[in-house]
Amino acid sequence: SGGQEQRVAIARAIVTEPQIIVADEPTGDLDRPTAGSVMSLLQELNADRTIIMVTHDPETTRFARRTLHLECGRVAEDVS
């Protein structure tokens, strides 16, 4: 399932304990409960590492410490 694939991808990304994690649409194709679990995990990981996340889902941005809106490849708004 999509949720299982997302969790496996996250596990692969964190097994080496990187200081920076890049997450491209980490909740894409997930149901709300699973997406919430994924975002909670990323939020927990963000305590001691940097996470750069790209999303089109406004709901996931509530987990972010800083939000940048991009337009045409440029920062259009910094909603920190």
Residue pairs with C-beta under 8 A, 6 or more apart in sequence:
2 28
2 29
2 30
3 30
3 31
3 34
3 38
6 26
6 27
6 28
6 29
6 30
6 34
6 38
7 38
10 23
10 26
10 38
10 41
10 42
13 21
13 23
14 21
14 45
17 49
18 49
19 49
19 50
20 49
20 50
20 51
20 52
21 42
21 45
21 49
21 50
21 51
21 52
22 51
22 52
22 53
23 42
23 51
23 52
23 53
23 54
24 53
24 54
25 54
25 55
25 56
25 57
26 38
26 39
26 42
26 53
26 55
26 60
27 34
27 35
27 38
27 39
27 55
27 57
27 60
28 57
30 38
35 57
35 59
35 60
39 60
39 63
40 63
42 51
42 53
42 63
43 63
45 51
46 65
53 60
53 64
55 61
61 67
65 80
66 78
66 79
66 80
67 78
67 79
67 80
68 75
68 77
68 78
68 79
69 75
69 76
69 77
69 78
69 79
70 76
